[in-house]
């Protein structure tokens, strides 16, 4: 599966498109100048916003932003639409909550275990799902995720409909207490930024170029000798790993893991975030997560009208922002975001 013997031109021919813009040598993580500026602004906001806004709200945004970025890695760069990503998000949440509450593990170990749970589950379910494409793939992931949901409903360790409650925030490396909101905020911010940089590096690596080729024209990529199923399975597993980490981090922040995290509606929510922000863009899922989470938080007083408002905003974005918010704005100014 090594691509060392393949040229970039081969990959571009497989994708059936012009050669992508290759960042200048020495650029960190493959950022273009525009992306580097956008990333710097994002980091600045992550650092400054907790002094102005409610930290718990910001942590929720960052957890869902990482979840949406993980989902975007799969659909935006491989072209695989999963309707079952809540399974990996929710199982990561359950395992992290359980290990912290009953085993007394430190926060970083519990989050890693949540990610490994997402990876193991993604490897198994992905091996079954990637044999199909398009709508069939989406329906298989939905069916498998529903199996995970009913498992969580019946399994004793999940607490059924009550979930795992009163999860302590534990400590970092067994030394630094995370009981204060500002203390755990910096952990969540670090996890998000590390995951974001990892995804960006994967997308702009030779491996990521093969993924784009598979997205654009899988038969041609296969004809050049690439084992496309292996690439798709690796991408699926990476996406599920990051989704598990996002779910585990969320469980620590709110001190609870429930069936909501593994329900199919959560899968639909991450699809909405990604499409709203901009499919196949690096910063789009972050913006989409911010918009959706802000609507849920600040429009909660309107009750059922929250979903109506979300639907109306989504319709407007489909009509006027065909490539999502970031994708459309980037197209206006000819910027790669």
C-alpha positions in Angstrom: 0.0 0.0 0.0 3.1 2.2 0.0 2.9 5.2 -2.4 6.6 5.9 -2.4 6.9 4.5 -5.9 3.9 6.5 -7.2 4.2 10.0 -8.5 2.0 12.9 -7.6 0.9 13.0 -11.2 -0.4 9.5 -11.0 -2.5 10.4 -8.0 -3.9 13.5 -9.8 -4.7 11.4 -12.9 -6.6 9.0 -10.7 -8.6 11.9 -9.3 -9.3 13.2 -12.8 -8.4 16.7 -11.7 -5.7 19.2 -11.9 -2.7 19.0 -9.6 -3.5 20.5 -6.2 -1.6 23.4 -4.8 1.4 22.0 -3.0 2.4 24.1 0.0 5.9 25.5 0.0 8.7 23.4 1.4 9.1 23.9 5.1 5.5 25.1 5.7 4.3 23.8 9.0 1.7 21.1 8.7 1.1 22.0 5.1 -0.6 25.3 5.9 -0.9 27.8 3.1 -0.5 31.5 4.1 -4.3 32.0 4.2 -4.8 28.9 6.3 -1.9 29.8 8.6 -3.6 33.2 9.3 -7.0 31.6 9.8 -5.4 29.0 12.2 -3.7 31.8 14.2 -7.0 33.7 14.5 -8.7 30.4 15.7 -6.0 29.8 18.3 -6.2 33.4 19.5 -10.0 33.0 19.9 -9.6 29.7 21.8 -7.2 31.4 24.2 -9.2 34.7 24.7 -12.8 33.6 24.6 -13.0 31.8 28.0 -12.3 35.1 29.6 -15.4 36.6 27.9 -17.8 33.7 27.3 -19.0 30.8 29.5 -16.2 28.2 29.5 -18.6 25.2 29.5 -20.3 26.5 26.4 -16.9 26.9 24.7 -15.9 23.4 25.7 -19.1 22.0 24.2 -18.3 23.9 21.0 -14.7 22.5 20.9 -15.8 18.9 21.5 -18.4 19.0 18.7 -15.9 20.9 16.5 -13.5 18.0 16.8 -16.3 15.5 16.2 -17.3 17.4 13.1 -13.7 17.6 11.8 -13.4 13.9 12.3 -16.6 13.3 10.3 -15.4 15.7 7.6 -12.2 13.7 7.2 -14.4 10.8 6.0 -17.0 12.5 3.9 -15.1 15.6 2.8 -11.9 13.9 1.7 -12.9 10.2 1.0 -16.5 10.8 -0.1 -18.0 8.3 2.4 -21.2 9.5 4.0 -21.7 7.8 7.4 -25.0 8.0 9.2 -23.6 6.1 12.2 -20.8 8.2 13.6 -22.7 8.7 16.8 -21.8 5.1 17.7 -18.1 6.0 18.0 -18.8 9.3 19.7 -21.1 7.7 22.2 -19.0 4.6 22.9 -16.0 6.9 23.5 -18.1 8.8 25.9 -19.3 5.7 27.8 -15.8 4.2 28.1 -14.2 7.4 29.3 -17.0 8.0 31.9 -16.9 4.4 33.1 -13.1 4.2 33.5 -12.9 7.5 35.3 -15.8 6.8 37.7 -15.2 3.1 38.5 -11.4 2.7 37.9 -10.3 6.1 39.0 -8.1 6.7 35.9 -6.6 10.1 35.1 -8.3 12.2 32.5 -5.7 11.8 29.7 -5.7 8.0 30.0 -9.5 7.8 30.0 -9.7 10.0 26.9 -7.2 7.9 25.2 -9.2 4.8 26.0 -12.3 6.5 24.6 -10.3 7.1 21.4 -9.1 3.5 21.3 -12.6 2.3 21.8 -13.7 4.3 18.8 -10.8 3.0 16.8 -11.6 -0.7 17.6 -15.3 -0.3 16.9 -14.5 1.7 13.7 -12.1 -1.0 12.5 -14.8 -3.7 12.9 -17.8 -1.8 11.6 -15.7 -0.1 8.9 -14.5 -3.5 7.6 -18.1 -4.5 7.1 -19.3 -1.2 5.7 -16.6 -0.1 3.2 -17.5 -3.0 0.9 -20.4 -0.9 -0.3 -20.6 2.6 -1.7 -23.0 5.6 -1.8 -26.4 5.1 -0.2 -25.7 1.5 0.6 -22.7 2.5 2.7 -24.7 5.2 4.5 -27.5 2.7 5.3 -25.1 0.0 6.5 -23.5 2.5 8.9 -26.9 3.6 10.2 -27.9 0.0 10.8 -24.7 -0.9 12.6 -24.9 2.2 14.7 -28.4 1.3 15.8 -27.1 -2.1 16.9 -24.6 -0.2 19.1 -27.4 2.0 20.4 -29.5 -1.0 21.5 -26.4 -2.6 23.0 -25.9 0.5 25.1 -29.6 0.5 26.0 -29.3 -3.0 27.5 -25.7 -3.3 28.7 -25.4 -3.1 32.5 -22.4 -0.8 32.6 -24.0 2.0 30.6 -26.8 2.5 33.1 -29.5 2.1 30.4 -31.7 5.2 30.0 -30.1 6.8 33.1 -26.7 6.7 31.6 -23.5 7.1 33.6 -24.0 10.1 35.9 -21.8 12.0 38.4 -18.6 11.3 36.5 -15.7 13.1 38.3 -13.4 15.2 36.2 -10.5 13.4 37.7 -7.0 14.9 37.3 -4.4 15.4 34.6 -1.4 13.0 35.0 -2.7 12.3 38.5 -1.3 15.7 39.6 -3.3 18.6 38.2 -7.0 18.7 39.4 -9.6 19.5 36.8 -12.5 20.3 39.0 -12.5 24.0 38.0 -14.0 24.9 34.6 -10.9 26.9 33.5 -8.6 24.0 34.4 -10.4 21.5 32.2 -10.9 24.1 29.5 -7.2 24.1 28.6 -7.2 20.3 28.4 -10.2 20.4 26.0 -8.6 23.2 24.0 -5.3 21.2 23.7 -7.2 18.0 22.6 -9.1 20.0 20.0 -6.1 21.8 18.5 -4.0 18.6 18.5 -6.8 16.7 16.7 -7.3 19.6 14.2 -3.6 19.7 13.4 -3.5 15.9 13.0 -6.4 16.0 10.5 -4.9 18.8 8.6 -1.6 17.0 8.3 -3.3 13.8 7.2 -5.2 15.7 4.5 -2.1 17.3 3.1 0.1 14.2 3.2 0.6 11.8 0.3 -1.9 9.5 2.0 -4.4 12.3 1.9 -3.8 12.9 -1.8 -4.7 9.2 -2.4 -7.9 9.7 -0.4 -8.9 12.6 -2.6 -8.2 10.5 -5.7 -10.5 7.8 -4.3 -13.1 10.4 -3.7 -12.9 11.8 -7.2 -12.5 8.6 -9.2 -12.1 5.3 -7.3 -11.9 3.0 -10.4 -9.0 5.0 -11.8 -7.2 5.0 -8.4 -7.7 1.2 -8.4 -6.4 0.9 -11.9 -3.1 2.6 -10.8 -2.6 -0.1 -8.2 -3.9 1.5 -5.1 -5.7 -0.8 -2.7 -8.6 1.6 -2.2 -10.5 -0.5 0.4 -7.4 -0.4 2.6 -7.1 3.3 2.3 -10.8 3.8 3.1 -10.6 1.5 6.1 -7.7 3.4 7.5 -9.4 6.8 7.0 -12.6 5.4 8.5 -10.7 4.1 11.6 -8.9 7.5 12.0 -12.2 9.3 11.8 -13.8 7.0 14.4 -10.7 7.4 16.7 -11.1 11.1 16.8 -14.9 10.8 17.2 -14.2 8.6 20.3 -11.8 11.2 21.7 -14.3 13.9 21.2 -17.0 11.9 23.0 -14.7 11.0 25.9 -13.8 14.7 26.3 -17.4 15.7 26.3 -18.2 13.1 29.0 -15.5 14.6 31.3 -16.7 18.1 30.7 -20.4 17.5 31.6 -19.8 14.6 34.0 -22.3 12.3 32.2 -22.6 9.8 29.3 -26.1 9.1 28.1 -28.0 7.4 25.2 -28.2 10.8 23.6 -24.5 10.6 22.6 -25.1 7.3 20.7 -28.5 8.1 19.3 -28.9 8.4 15.5 -30.0 12.1 16.0 -26.4 12.8 17.0 -25.2 11.4 13.7 -27.6 13.8 12.0 -26.4 16.7 14.0 -22.8 16.2 13.0 -23.8 15.9 9.3 -25.6 19.3 9.8 -22.6 20.9 11.3 -20.3 19.7 8.5 -22.6 20.7 5.7 -23.4 24.0 7.3 -19.8 25.0 7.8 -18.5 23.7 4.5 -17.9 20.1 3.2 -14.3 19.3 2.4 -12.9 22.5 4.0 -10.5 22.4 7.0 -12.2 25.2 9.0 -15.8 24.6 7.9 -16.7 22.0 10.5 -15.4 24.2 13.3 -17.7 27.1 12.1 -20.6 24.7 11.6 -20.2 23.3 15.2 -20.1 26.8 16.6 -23.2 27.9 14.7 -25.3 24.8 15.6 -24.2 24.7 19.3 -24.8 28.5 19.7 -28.3 28.0 18.3 -29.1 25.2 20.6 -27.7 27.1 23.6 -29.1 30.6 23.0 -32.4 29.6 21.4 -33.3 27.0 24.0 -35.8 29.4 25.6 -38.0 29.0 22.5 -38.5 25.3 23.1 -39.5 23.3 20.0 -38.9 26.3 17.9 -35.2 25.7 18.1 -35.5 22.8 15.6 -37.7 24.9 13.4 -35.1 27.7 13.5 -32.3 25.3 12.7 -34.2 23.9 9.8 -34.9 27.4 8.4 -31.2 28.4 8.8 -30.2 25.2 7.1 -32.5 25.8 4.2 -31.1 29.4 3.8 -27.6 28.0 3.8 -28.5 25.4 1.2 -30.0 28.2 -1.0 -27.4 30.9 -0.6 -24.3 29.1 0.7 -24.2 26.0 -1.6 -20.7 25.1 -0.4 -21.3 25.9 3.3 -20.4 29.1 5.1 -16.6 28.7 4.9 -16.7 27.2 1.4 -18.8 30.0 0.0 -17.0 32.8 1.7 -13.6 31.3 0.6 -15.0 31.1 -3.0 -16.0 34.7 -2.9 -12.4 35.9 -2.0 -10.7 32.9 -3.8 -9.2 31.7 -0.5 -8.5 28.1 0.3 -9.9 27.5 3.8 
